[in-house]
Amino acid sequence: MQTLLQDLRYGMRILAKTPGVIILIVLTLSLGIGGSTLLFNMVRQWVLNPVSFPQADRLTVVWEIDTKKGWIGQASTPDFSDWREQNSVFENLAAWSSTNFNLTGKDRPD
């Protein structure tokens, strides 16, 4: 036990002579612990805890179908607005799009 205390005192004396090393050690540990915590929380939130809906059996996905072109996909914004206004079947409607587009057809919207 005595040698352990001597080793600890010696280590503290050496570290006290070089404060830059202490700062580097503390910074490295804090970045490592913070990064690991962030990664764990992201995996826990997105992978381990799936999104829960109170009444998942009542959810429905609605697609737009163009029989002339043989196209099935997401509805356009004007069509969705019309569906929402004329809805008499569903309790609520919400839209989601995975594509990025703009109304001008140029690089940036006006």
N, C-alpha and C positions, 0 to 999 in steps of 0.2 A: 504494500500500500504506500509505503514511503517513496519508493521509486516512481510510482505513478504520479504522485504529487510533484516530485522533482521534475519529471518530464513535462507535466502541464505548466509549471512555472517557467521552465526553459522555453517551451513553445510560445507562451505569452510574451516573454521578453523579446524573442526573435520577431514576432509579429508586431510588437510595439515599435520596433526600430524601422519597420517598413509599412507605413499606413496605406500605401497604394495597393499593396497585396491584400490587405483586409477589405478595402473598398471593392477590389476586383472579385474577391471571394463572395462577399455579400451580394454584389450585383449578379454574379453568375447563379448563385443559389436562388435569389428572388426571381430571376427570369425563368429558371428551370421549374421552380415550383409553380409559378404563375401560369406558364405555358401548359404544364401538365394538368393543372386544375381546369383551365379553359378547355382543353381537349376532352377531358373526362366529362365535363358538363355538356359539351356539344354532343358527344356520343350518347350520353344518358338521355338528353332531351330529344334528339332526332332518331335514334335507333332503338334504344331500350324502352322508351315510353312513347308508344304510338299515339297519334292524335285520336282523342276520344270525342265522340259526338254523343249527346244525351240520348238521341233516338236515331241511331245509325240505320235502322231498318226503314226509316222514312225518307232517306236521302235518295235523290234521283238525278241522273245526269241526262241532260237534253242536248242532242246534237242536231245540226242542220244537215239535211240531205238534199243534194241536187241530182235528181234522177236522170236528167238530160245529159249531164257531164259525168255521171257516176262518181260524184264527189261526196264524201262524208267528212264533216269537220265542225269547227266551232262556228257559232253564229256571229254575224256581224253586229256591230254596236247598234245600228238602227233597228235591226230585226229584234235584238234582245230588248230594246226599249219598247217596241211594240208588244212583244210577248208580256213584258212586265205590266203594261197598262191594261191589256186585255185578259189578264190571268183570272180565271175563275176556278181553277182546279187545285193549284198549289198554294200552300200557306205563304210562301215567300220565294222569290227568285234572286239568285246572285250569279254574277258572271266572273269568270277567271280566264285569263289568256296567258299562254306561255310564249307568245311571239311579240316582237317589238315592231311597231309600224307607226307611220304618221300619215296624216290626211292629205299632205301636199304631194307626196310621191317623190320628194326631194330628199337630200341628206338630212335636213333639219326642218322641223315643223315651224310654221309661221304663227 
